[in-house]
Each structure stands twice: as structure tokens, then as C-alpha cells.
Amino acid sequence: MSKRILVLGPTGTQGFPVCTELTKKGFQVRAFELAGNPKIPVLEAMGIEVVNGDLLDIEDLKKAMEGMWGLFFLPVIPSSDDPSREIQVGKNVIQAAEEAGIEYMVHTSVDRAGEHETFVRWGEDFWPGYYGYWKGKSAVVDLVKACKILHWTILKPAYMMDCFIPPKAWGMYPDLKKGIVASARTPETTIPSFCGDDMGTLVAKVFEDFGSFEHKEIPLASDVITMDKAGAAIAKATGKNIKVAYQTREELIANGGNASVIDAQEWDIVNGYRADVEQTRALGVKLSTFEEWCVRHKDDFDIE
């Protein structure tokens, strides 16, 4: 019998490619998802067992983990002002995994999680919409590192390229529908980036060769972009006229921008991700440039 892996967040940016790649590699995948998600039939058509449940219900998690060898743990619930839900999910998942005897766990977090106290402006003057995000991510990383699961790996992707396509793009770049990439970043701001497709490939590799990855925190980046580079790549892939607009916080909010997203963009200017592309390449998986990712997802952009 093939090794059985439970995937949390199996219909999202990272979880769906993880399900796809694990299945291709011959793993037996069980997906944990809320009932009614429209992507469930797609998973089932791939031969994946789907169990319904809530990450905030530890009994649901315990039941889903019965008989599982491995676990892909994506928190799913993002932190904003209040990280308590994400931290509770972390506690639930780890307790359930320990009790179920999970042997191998891959947790995906974010580049620089755990470094928050070194950030410029950390403390009372920190961006309010981003404070809880880092507290939540860092707390869950600490929970994983302290857990009783024998074999674990923490993958820490930098900025996700997938933020430029729906559903994330609708909140992060609301003007992209009109062909405008609007941001509080500066033209000089560089952004190490990764994508969900490559996460699927990497997670499959980790589960195939856990000895090379276990008990490590691994930052991930496959390309470094600027807003101008992003706009040009999107335009080239889609054939649409794309304009890059550098705007103030007030301008972005007036155009429907989200304050927490703007906080994150201003954080990029002052602090920023630090994952290294060459170090990620050394992990031995094929990585996508931003331009390659745009071409692959050209039909997923929502641009008039």
C-alpha cells in the first residue's frame, strides 16, 4: 500500500498543487475540506478521498488523521489584526497529529516568520494590519518546532506570485481588473517570490526524501520581481495593456484598496522578504520565473 498523506487546505493556491503532485508520485492522498467547496468534485475525479471538517474542530481533525502516515499542514486561516484563530488551528492540528501518530509533517509558513522582533518598526509603531499576521505565523512555527512528531519540515515561501490572480487578486490588486497594477511599493522595491505550482513539486520531493529536509526551516524564492517587472510579464502573457501605478495609501484606499494589504506593501519597502533564489534552486526542483508562471496562468487573470 502506498503511503497515506492528509492534505489540509487542498483546494487553495498551495494545497491543490500539492494534492496533484503527491497523487502523481503515487502517494495515497486524503483531502480535508469544508463541505460544499466547489473544487471537491475535482479532487474526487483525481482519485483523492475527501473528508469534510473544520480546522477549528479538533475532533474533525483527529478523525481525518486516522491511518495517515504524513501530513501537509497549511494553516488556511490567515492572521490579520487577531492571530488567535490561526494559533488555535495550529494547536488543534499538532495535537491531533501527535495523538494520531503522524510520522511526517510538512508545514508551510512564510519567509521571515519567527524574525518579527528584528523588523524595523516592530512594536507599537508597526503596521497594525500586519502585526497579527507575523504574530500568528511565528507562533505556529514555534508550535511545530516544539511538537512530538518525529519528522517535520517547515517550508517558508516568500511573496506568492498567485496573489496576481483570483481570488487573491480581487483583494490585493483590485484595479488589476481594469489593467492597473496599483501598489504602495516604490519602483525600486524588490520582492523575492514563489508560486503554488512549485510548492506542489517541492512538497512531493520532501515526502519522497524526508531525510534531506527534516527539522529544517527553508526559505523559498524562485524569482525576484519589481512592480514594473510584474506588470510587463502580465502584459506579455495576457496580451492586455497593463499599467503600473505607484500610489499613496490614501489613493489606494480611495480606489478600494485594503488597509492590511497596503501595510504589507509598505513593509516590503522597509523590511521585505529575504529568501534566496540560488539557495532554493539547490533544493533540486525545477523553479518557475515570474514570466513563466504568468504564461502558465494567462487564462486565470481577471482583466477586462
ChimeraX attribute file (.defattr): number of C-alpha atoms within 10 A of each C-alpha:
attribute: neighborCount
match mode: 1-to-1
recipient: residues
	/A:1	6
	/A:2	10
	/A:3	13
	/A:4	18
	/A:5	25
	/A:6	28
	/A:7	26
	/A:8	27
	/A:9	23
	/A:10	27
	/A:11	21
	/A:12	15
	/A:13	21
	/A:14	23
	/A:15	25
	/A:16	23
	/A:17	22
	/A:18	28
	/A:19	30
	/A:20	19
	/A:21	21
	/A:22	24
	/A:23	17
	/A:24	12
	/A:25	14
	/A:26	13
	/A:27	19
	/A:28	20
	/A:29	27
	/A:30	24
	/A:31	25
	/A:32	24
	/A:33	20
	/A:34	14
	/A:35	12
	/A:36	9
	/A:37	10
	/A:38	9
	/A:39	13
	/A:40	21
	/A:41	13
	/A:42	12
	/A:43	20
	/A:44	13
	/A:45	9
	/A:46	13
	/A:47	13
	/A:48	18
	/A:49	15
	/A:50	21
	/A:51	17
	/A:52	16
	/A:53	17
	/A:54	14
	/A:55	24
	/A:56	17
	/A:57	13
	/A:58	19
	/A:59	14
	/A:60	17
	/A:61	26
	/A:62	17
	/A:63	13
	/A:64	23
	/A:65	26
	/A:66	15
	/A:67	14
	/A:68	20
	/A:69	19
	/A:70	24
	/A:71	24
	/A:72	24
	/A:73	22
	/A:74	20
	/A:75	23
	/A:76	15
	/A:77	15
	/A:78	15
	/A:79	21
	/A:80	19
	/A:81	17
	/A:82	16
	/A:83	20
	/A:84	15
	/A:85	16
	/A:86	25
	/A:87	23
	/A:88	18
	/A:89	22
	/A:90	25
	/A:91	19
	/A:92	19
	/A:93	25
	/A:94	24
	/A:95	17
	/A:96	21
	/A:97	26
	/A:98	16
	/A:99	14
	/A:100	18
	/A:101	17
	/A:102	23
	/A:103	16
	/A:104	21
	/A:105	26
	/A:106	24
	/A:107	21
	/A:108	23
	/A:109	23
	/A:110	24
	/A:111	24
	/A:112	22
	/A:113	22
	/A:114	17
	/A:115	11
	/A:116	17
	/A:117	12
	/A:118	10
	/A:119	14
	/A:120	12
	/A:121	14
	/A:122	12
	/A:123	12
	/A:124	8
	/A:125	9
	/A:126	14
	/A:127	19
	/A:128	16
	/A:129	19
	/A:130	21
	/A:131	23
	/A:132	19
	/A:133	20
	/A:134	21
	/A:135	23
	/A:136	27
	/A:137	25
	/A:138	19
	/A:139	18
	/A:140	24
	/A:141	21
	/A:142	13
	/A:143	14
	/A:144	22
	/A:145	15
	/A:146	10
	/A:147	15
	/A:148	17
	/A:149	18
	/A:150	13
	/A:151	18
	/A:152	26
	/A:153	25
	/A:154	22
	/A:155	22
	/A:156	21
	/A:157	25
	/A:158	26
	/A:159	23
	/A:160	18
	/A:161	22
	/A:162	23
	/A:163	16
	/A:164	24
	/A:165	21
	/A:166	16
	/A:167	15
	/A:168	14
	/A:169	17
	/A:170	16
	/A:171	15
	/A:172	24
	/A:173	23
	/A:174	22
	/A:175	20
	/A:176	22
	/A:177	16
	/A:178	14
	/A:179	20
	/A:180	17
	/A:181	22
	/A:182	23
	/A:183	24
	/A:184	23
	/A:185	24
	/A:186	17
	/A:187	15
	/A:188	11
	/A:189	17
	/A:190	18
	/A:191	23
	/A:192	23
	/A:193	26
	/A:194	29
	/A:195	26
	/A:196	20
	/A:197	22
	/A:198	22
	/A:199	24
	/A:200	20
	/A:201	20
	/A:202	21
	/A:203	25
	/A:204	23
	/A:205	19
	/A:206	20
	/A:207	24
	/A:208	13
	/A:209	11
	/A:210	18
	/A:211	12
	/A:212	13
	/A:213	19
	/A:214	18
	/A:215	16
	/A:216	13
	/A:217	21
	/A:218	19
	/A:219	23
	/A:220	29
	/A:221	29
	/A:222	25
	/A:223	23
	/A:224	19
	/A:225	21
	/A:226	16
	/A:227	22
	/A:228	19
	/A:229	16
	/A:230	20
	/A:231	22
	/A:232	17
	/A:233	20
	/A:234	25
	/A:235	18
	/A:236	16
	/A:237	18
	/A:238	18
	/A:239	10
	/A:240	14
	/A:241	15
	/A:242	22
	/A:243	17
	/A:244	18
	/A:245	19
	/A:246	17
	/A:247	14
	/A:248	14
	/A:249	19
	/A:250	12
	/A:251	14
	/A:252	22
	/A:253	13
	/A:254	10
	/A:255	12
	/A:256	13
	/A:257	21
	/A:258	17
	/A:259	18
	/A:260	18
	/A:261	19
	/A:262	23
	/A:263	18
	/A:264	20
	/A:265	22
	/A:266	19
	/A:267	20
	/A:268	18
	/A:269	17
	/A:270	12
	/A:271	16
	/A:272	20
	/A:273	22
	/A:274	16
	/A:275	26
	/A:276	17
	/A:277	18
	/A:278	12
	/A:279	14
	/A:280	20
	/A:281	14
	/A:282	9
	/A:283	16
	/A:284	10
	/A:285	13
	/A:286	12
	/A:287	22
	/A:288	18
	/A:289	16
	/A:290	22
	/A:291	19
	/A:292	13
	/A:293	21
	/A:294	24
	/A:295	15
	/A:296	13
	/A:297	16
	/A:298	17
	/A:299	12
	/A:300	15
	/A:301	19
	/A:302	18
	/A:303	16
	/A:304	9
